[in-house]
Amino acid sequence: MQVTTVHHAPAGTEHTVIGAASGLLGQYRAAPDEAFSASPTRTLLAEGVHARVVQDERPLPVRVAETLARARRDGVRRPLVMGAVAFDHDSRAELAVPAGLRVCGALRDDPLIALPAPAAEPVDWRVRPVPEPEVYGAGVAEAVRRVRAGELSKVVLARTLELSAGRPLDLPAILQRLARRDPSGYTFAVPTGAGRTLIGASPELLLSRRGTTVVANPLAGSVPRTADLGEDVRRAAALLESPKDLREHAFVVDAIREALAPYCRTLLVPAAPTLVRTAAMWHLATTITAELADPAVSALELATALHPTPAVCGSPTPPARRAIGEIEPFDRGLYAGMVGWGDADGDGEWVVTLRCAEADGRTLRVFAGAGVVAESRPEAELAETSAKFRTFLDAAGVPR
């Protein structure tokens, strides 16, 4: 297997070597100082910690820039940070400069990724929904009431499943199943302190920067997939014409356009969304591309300017955040935040933290959310979150 051992993020993708990306995936062992990230452009396995980003009152991009500058002074050539940032990015960030980093091409370009992942062994799972389904439905109804009253246009409401196993979790095997099910997505496993690991496979790129080129790929508006081919195609076609989902998607695209515009000399936003599919869901997607006016603006600075988008929060942002705090009976923590990497040159790739769980010992806390607008129905949003749960539940071997 050919991989590159470096101490920085590569400017581009390495030449495709059969078995390189799947090999790095197979070497992940869920050690407390180990992080894995795979995207449509590259695969990274970080080992050890050179430095951690401190938590204080300064803006996150300032703290990260200081940490990277210090690492460079320490002799780390073109260092990067990897890890996760909370939904409230001023409250928590689990980011570190790795001591060593191995890099190769994308998982989706490695033919060996098509080989089946190890089957999940039977586990006696205990599952507790938070909140209970009927309470979540009542929360959706309350959010619809607020939207129709004109308090806001959209709010994203999440729920969780707390899973407990009778034996230690096999996180490397779960990561294998997540990655091999959707190798074109964004698969991650990063330590989050005190023996916990954030693990998942997000379909949504928040923002990437390479040089002065910026790409965002917001997703909003979803429908569950089905094994019946004809019905699956019908659902996809209906999603492209759904007024409710198109309106929900437009909120996100407009917000990202508005947030990026002050930083860019060119900004290209397609007039209509396209479809993106995962193994579990169809999503409306728009690929937004831009050129920076100031090359000194980092990917992380742009990502924090965008985050949280209406895809995970709502619109307008302040009343949506208030509604989330008042309706959701838990702290989102790192869920619906961002996960990825950023280097000392300002390049980086930050993904919305979706289809994920936080693992702690023998427990998993799995998250899913749905966008609520005036036309939303509690039973439909409950079904959407249930479908989104399946990405992680199938990887963990939780029976349907």
C-alpha positions as CSV (number, residue, x, y, z in Angstrom):
1,M,0.0,0.0,0.0
2,Q,1.3,3.4,-0.9
3,V,0.5,6.3,1.4
4,T,2.2,9.6,2.1
5,T,3.4,10.4,5.7
6,V,3.3,14.1,6.1
7,H,2.8,16.8,8.8
8,H,0.4,19.0,6.7
9,A,-2.6,18.8,4.5
10,P,-1.8,18.1,0.9
11,A,-2.6,20.7,-1.7
12,G,-4.3,18.1,-3.8
13,T,-5.2,14.5,-4.0
14,E,-2.5,11.9,-4.3
15,H,-2.4,9.6,-7.3
16,T,-4.9,6.8,-6.9
17,V,-3.2,3.6,-5.6
18,I,-5.4,0.6,-5.3
19,G,-5.8,-0.3,-1.7
20,A,-4.3,2.9,-0.3
21,A,-7.5,4.6,1.0
22,S,-9.2,1.4,2.1
23,G,-5.9,0.5,3.8
24,L,-5.9,3.7,5.9
25,L,-9.5,3.0,6.8
26,G,-8.5,-0.5,7.9
27,Q,-5.7,0.9,10.1
28,Y,-8.0,3.1,12.2
29,R,-8.1,1.6,15.7
30,A,-10.1,4.2,17.7
31,A,-7.1,5.2,19.9
32,P,-7.6,8.3,22.1
33,D,-5.2,10.3,20.0
34,E,-6.2,9.0,16.6
35,A,-8.5,10.7,14.0
36,F,-9.8,9.6,10.6
37,S,-11.3,11.6,7.8
38,A,-12.4,10.6,4.3
39,S,-13.9,12.8,1.6
40,P,-14.4,12.8,-2.1
41,T,-10.9,14.4,-2.4
42,R,-8.7,12.6,0.1
43,T,-8.3,10.2,3.0
44,L,-6.5,11.2,6.2
45,L,-5.4,9.2,9.3
46,A,-3.9,11.3,12.1
47,E,-1.9,9.7,14.9
48,G,-0.7,11.4,18.1
49,V,-1.2,15.0,19.2
50,H,1.4,17.7,18.8
51,A,-0.8,20.5,20.2
52,R,-4.5,21.1,21.1
53,V,-6.5,24.3,20.3
54,V,-7.2,26.0,23.6
55,Q,-10.7,27.0,24.7
56,D,-11.1,30.6,25.7
57,E,-13.1,33.7,24.8
58,R,-11.3,34.6,21.6
59,P,-12.9,33.7,18.2
60,L,-12.2,30.1,17.1
61,P,-10.3,31.1,13.9
62,V,-7.9,33.3,16.0
63,R,-7.2,30.4,18.4
64,V,-6.6,28.0,15.6
65,A,-4.3,30.4,13.7
66,E,-2.3,30.9,16.9
67,T,-2.0,27.1,17.4
68,L,-0.9,26.5,13.8
69,A,1.6,29.3,14.0
70,R,3.1,27.9,17.2
71,A,3.3,24.4,15.6
72,R,5.1,25.9,12.6
73,R,7.6,27.6,15.0
74,D,8.1,24.2,16.6
75,G,9.3,22.8,13.3
76,V,6.0,21.2,12.0
77,R,6.0,22.0,8.3
78,R,2.7,23.3,7.1
79,P,0.7,22.0,10.1
80,L,-3.0,21.4,10.2
81,V,-5.7,21.0,12.8
82,M,-8.3,18.1,12.7
83,G,-11.4,17.5,14.8
84,A,-14.9,18.8,15.5
85,V,-16.6,22.1,16.4
86,A,-19.8,22.3,18.3
87,F,-23.2,23.5,17.0
88,D,-22.4,26.6,19.1
89,H,-18.9,27.1,17.7
90,D,-18.1,29.6,20.5
91,S,-18.8,27.1,23.2
92,R,-16.7,24.0,22.3
93,A,-14.0,22.9,19.8
94,E,-12.2,19.6,19.9
95,L,-9.3,20.4,17.5
96,A,-5.7,19.2,17.6
97,V,-2.5,19.4,15.5
98,P,-1.6,15.7,14.9
99,A,1.9,14.6,15.6
100,G,1.8,12.5,12.4
101,L,-0.5,12.3,9.4
102,R,-0.9,9.8,6.6
103,V,-2.7,10.9,3.5
104,C,-3.8,9.2,0.2
105,G,-6.5,9.6,-2.4
106,A,-10.3,9.3,-2.0
107,L,-12.1,6.2,-0.8
108,R,-14.5,6.4,-3.7
109,D,-11.6,6.1,-6.1
110,D,-10.2,2.9,-4.4
111,P,-11.8,-0.2,-6.1
112,L,-11.2,-2.2,-2.9
113,I,-13.8,0.0,-1.0
114,A,-16.4,-2.0,-2.9
115,L,-15.5,-5.1,-0.8
116,P,-18.1,-5.8,1.9
117,A,-17.4,-4.6,5.4
118,P,-17.4,-7.1,8.3
119,A,-20.9,-8.0,9.3
120,A,-22.1,-6.6,12.6
121,E,-22.1,-9.1,15.4
122,P,-25.4,-9.5,17.4
123,V,-25.6,-7.1,20.3
124,D,-28.3,-6.8,22.9
125,W,-29.0,-3.1,22.4
126,R,-31.1,-1.1,24.8
127,V,-32.6,1.9,23.1
128,R,-34.0,5.0,24.8
129,P,-35.4,7.8,22.6
130,V,-34.9,11.4,23.8
131,P,-37.4,12.9,23.5
132,E,-40.1,10.2,23.2
133,P,-41.7,10.2,19.6
134,E,-44.9,11.8,20.8
135,V,-43.0,14.5,22.6
136,Y,-40.9,15.2,19.4
137,G,-44.2,15.4,17.4
138,A,-45.6,17.9,19.9
139,G,-42.3,19.9,19.5
140,V,-42.8,19.9,15.7
141,A,-46.4,21.1,16.1
142,E,-45.2,23.9,18.3
143,A,-42.5,24.9,15.8
144,V,-45.2,24.9,13.0
145,R,-47.3,27.2,15.2
146,R,-44.4,29.6,15.6
147,V,-43.7,29.6,11.8
148,R,-47.3,30.3,11.0
149,A,-47.4,33.1,13.5
150,G,-44.5,34.8,11.7
151,E,-41.9,34.3,14.4
152,L,-39.6,32.6,12.0
153,S,-39.5,30.9,8.5
154,K,-37.9,27.6,9.4
155,V,-36.4,25.7,12.3
156,V,-34.6,22.4,12.5
157,L,-35.6,20.2,15.3
158,A,-33.5,17.2,16.3
159,R,-34.0,14.1,18.5
160,T,-31.6,11.5,19.8
161,L,-31.5,7.8,20.5
162,E,-29.4,6.7,23.5
163,L,-28.1,3.2,22.8
164,S,-26.4,0.9,25.4
165,A,-24.6,-2.3,24.5
166,G,-23.8,-5.3,26.7
167,R,-20.1,-5.2,25.6
168,P,-17.5,-2.8,24.3
169,L,-18.2,-1.1,21.0
170,D,-16.2,-2.0,17.9
171,L,-15.8,1.5,16.5
172,P,-13.3,0.5,13.7
173,A,-15.9,-2.0,12.4
174,I,-18.7,0.6,12.6
175,L,-16.5,3.1,10.7
176,Q,-15.8,0.4,8.0
177,R,-19.5,-0.1,7.5
178,L,-20.3,3.6,7.3
179,A,-17.5,4.2,4.8
180,R,-18.2,1.3,2.6
181,R,-21.9,2.0,2.5
182,D,-21.4,5.6,1.2
183,P,-17.8,5.9,0.0
184,S,-18.6,9.2,-1.9
185,G,-19.6,10.9,1.3
186,Y,-17.7,12.3,4.3
187,T,-16.7,9.7,6.8
188,F,-15.1,10.7,10.1
189,A,-14.0,9.5,13.5
190,V,-12.4,12.0,15.9
191,P,-11.7,11.9,19.6
192,T,-13.7,14.4,21.7
193,G,-12.1,14.1,25.1
194,A,-12.6,11.8,28.2
195,G,-12.5,8.7,26.1
196,R,-15.4,9.7,23.8
197,T,-15.4,9.5,20.0
198,L,-17.5,11.4,17.4
199,I,-18.1,9.0,14.5
200,G,-20.3,9.3,11.5
201,A,-20.8,9.7,7.7
202,S,-22.1,13.1,6.7
203,P,-23.5,13.8,3.2
204,E,-23.1,17.5,3.5
205,L,-20.0,19.7,2.7
206,L,-20.3,23.0,4.6
207,L,-17.3,24.6,2.9
208,S,-13.9,23.8,1.4
209,R,-11.1,26.1,0.3
210,R,-8.2,25.4,-1.9
211,G,-6.2,28.5,-2.7
212,T,-8.8,31.1,-3.5
213,T,-11.4,28.6,-4.7
214,V,-14.3,28.0,-2.3
215,V,-17.0,25.4,-2.6
216,A,-20.1,24.9,-0.5
217,N,-22.7,22.2,-1.0
218,P,-25.8,22.7,1.2
219,L,-28.4,20.0,1.5
220,A,-31.9,20.7,2.6
221,G,-35.1,18.9,1.7
222,S,-35.1,15.2,2.0
223,V,-37.0,12.0,1.4
224,P,-36.2,8.4,2.5
225,R,-35.1,6.0,-0.1
226,T,-36.7,2.5,-0.7
227,A,-35.5,-0.8,-2.1
228,D,-38.3,-0.7,-4.7
229,L,-36.6,0.9,-7.8
230,G,-39.7,2.4,-9.3
231,E,-40.9,3.9,-6.0
232,D,-37.3,5.2,-5.3
233,V,-37.2,7.0,-8.6
234,R,-40.8,8.4,-8.1
235,R,-39.7,9.8,-4.7
236,A,-36.7,11.4,-6.1
237,A,-38.7,13.1,-8.9
238,A,-41.3,14.2,-6.4
239,L,-38.7,15.8,-4.2
240,L,-37.4,17.9,-7.1
241,E,-40.9,19.3,-7.4
242,S,-42.0,19.5,-3.8
243,P,-42.9,23.2,-2.9
244,K,-42.3,22.5,0.8
245,D,-38.8,21.1,0.2
246,L,-37.8,23.6,-2.4
247,R,-38.8,26.4,0.0
248,E,-36.7,24.8,2.8
249,H,-33.8,24.4,0.4
250,A,-34.0,28.0,-0.8
251,F,-33.7,29.3,2.8
252,V,-30.3,27.6,3.1
253,V,-29.0,28.6,-0.3
254,D,-30.0,32.3,0.2
255,A,-28.3,32.3,3.6
256,I,-25.0,30.9,2.3
257,R,-25.0,33.3,-0.7
258,E,-25.5,36.2,1.7
259,A,-22.8,35.0,4.1
260,L,-20.2,34.3,1.4
261,A,-20.8,37.5,-0.7
262,P,-18.7,39.9,1.5
263,Y,-15.6,37.6,1.1
264,C,-15.8,36.8,-2.6
265,R,-15.1,38.6,-5.9
266,T,-17.1,36.0,-7.8
267,L,-20.0,33.8,-6.6
268,L,-21.8,31.2,-8.7
269,V,-25.1,29.9,-7.4
270,P,-27.2,27.6,-9.7
271,A,-30.8,28.6,-10.2
272,A,-32.2,25.2,-9.1
273,P,-31.1,22.3,-6.9
274,T,-30.1,18.9,-8.0
275,L,-30.3,15.5,-6.2
276,V,-27.8,13.8,-4.0
277,R,-28.4,10.3,-2.8
278,T,-27.0,8.3,0.1
279,A,-27.8,4.7,0.9
280,A,-30.7,5.9,3.1
281,M,-31.9,9.3,1.7
282,W,-32.5,11.5,-1.3
283,H,-31.5,15.2,-0.7
284,L,-31.9,18.4,-2.6
285,A,-28.4,19.9,-3.1
286,T,-26.8,23.0,-4.6
287,T,-23.1,23.3,-5.4
288,I,-22.0,26.9,-4.8
289,T,-18.6,28.0,-6.0
290,A,-16.7,31.2,-5.4
291,E,-13.4,33.0,-5.7
292,L,-12.0,34.8,-2.7
293,A,-11.3,38.5,-2.8
294,D,-8.7,38.2,0.0
295,P,-6.6,35.0,-0.1
296,A,-5.8,35.5,3.6
297,V,-9.3,34.4,4.7
298,S,-9.1,30.8,5.8
299,A,-11.5,28.0,5.3
300,L,-12.3,27.9,9.0
301,E,-13.1,31.7,9.1
302,L,-15.5,31.2,6.2
303,A,-17.0,28.1,7.8
304,T,-17.7,29.9,11.0
305,A,-19.2,32.8,9.1
306,L,-21.7,30.3,7.5
307,H,-22.4,28.2,10.5
308,P,-25.0,27.4,11.6
309,T,-26.8,27.5,8.3
310,P,-30.6,27.1,8.0
311,A,-29.9,23.4,7.1
312,V,-29.2,22.7,10.8
313,C,-30.6,25.7,12.6
314,G,-33.3,27.6,10.7
315,S,-34.2,31.0,9.4
316,P,-33.8,33.7,10.6
317,T,-31.0,32.4,12.8
318,P,-31.6,34.1,16.1
319,P,-35.3,33.1,16.5
320,A,-34.5,29.6,15.2
321,R,-31.8,29.2,17.8
322,R,-34.1,30.3,20.5
323,A,-36.8,27.9,19.4
324,I,-34.3,25.0,19.4
325,G,-33.2,25.9,22.9
326,E,-36.8,26.1,24.1
327,I,-38.1,22.9,22.3
328,E,-35.3,20.4,22.2
329,P,-34.8,18.7,25.6
330,F,-31.0,18.2,25.3
331,D,-27.8,19.9,24.4
332,R,-26.7,19.2,20.8
333,G,-23.0,19.4,21.7
334,L,-21.0,18.5,18.6
335,Y,-24.0,17.3,16.6
336,A,-25.0,19.7,13.8
337,G,-21.6,21.4,14.2
338,M,-18.7,20.9,11.8
339,V,-16.0,18.4,11.5
340,G,-12.9,18.3,9.3
341,W,-9.5,19.9,8.9
342,G,-7.8,23.2,8.2
343,D,-4.1,24.0,7.5
344,A,-1.8,26.9,8.1
345,D,-2.1,28.1,4.5
346,G,-5.9,28.6,5.0
347,D,-7.0,25.6,3.0
348,G,-9.4,23.2,4.6
349,E,-12.5,21.0,4.3
350,W,-15.4,21.4,6.9
351,V,-18.4,19.1,6.8
352,V,-21.7,19.5,8.7
353,T,-21.7,17.0,11.5
354,L,-24.7,14.8,10.5
355,R,-25.5,11.0,10.5
356,C,-23.4,10.6,13.5
357,A,-23.1,9.4,17.1
358,E,-20.9,10.2,20.1
359,A,-19.5,7.0,21.5
360,D,-18.6,6.7,25.1
361,G,-17.6,3.3,26.5
362,R,-20.6,0.9,25.8
363,T,-23.0,3.7,24.8
364,L,-23.9,5.6,21.7
365,R,-25.9,8.8,21.4
366,V,-27.2,9.0,17.8
367,F,-28.7,12.2,16.4
368,A,-31.0,13.2,13.6
369,G,-33.0,16.3,12.7
370,A,-35.6,17.6,10.3
371,G,-36.4,21.0,8.9
372,V,-39.8,22.4,10.0
373,V,-41.7,24.9,7.9
374,A,-45.3,26.0,7.7
375,E,-46.4,22.9,5.7
376,S,-44.6,20.4,8.0
377,R,-46.5,17.6,9.7
378,P,-45.3,15.9,12.9
379,E,-45.7,12.4,11.5
380,A,-43.7,13.3,8.4
381,E,-40.8,14.8,10.4
382,L,-40.8,11.9,12.7
383,A,-40.5,9.5,9.8
384,E,-37.7,11.6,8.2
385,T,-35.6,11.5,11.4
386,S,-36.2,7.8,11.7
387,A,-34.9,7.3,8.2
388,K,-31.9,9.4,8.9
389,F,-31.1,7.4,12.0
390,R,-30.8,4.3,9.9
391,T,-27.5,5.4,8.4
392,F,-25.8,5.0,11.7
393,L,-28.1,2.3,13.2
394,D,-27.4,-0.1,10.3
395,A,-23.6,0.5,10.7
396,A,-23.9,-0.3,14.4
397,G,-26.0,-3.4,13.7
398,V,-29.1,-2.2,15.5
399,P,-32.1,-4.2,14.1
400,R,-34.9,-2.5,12.2
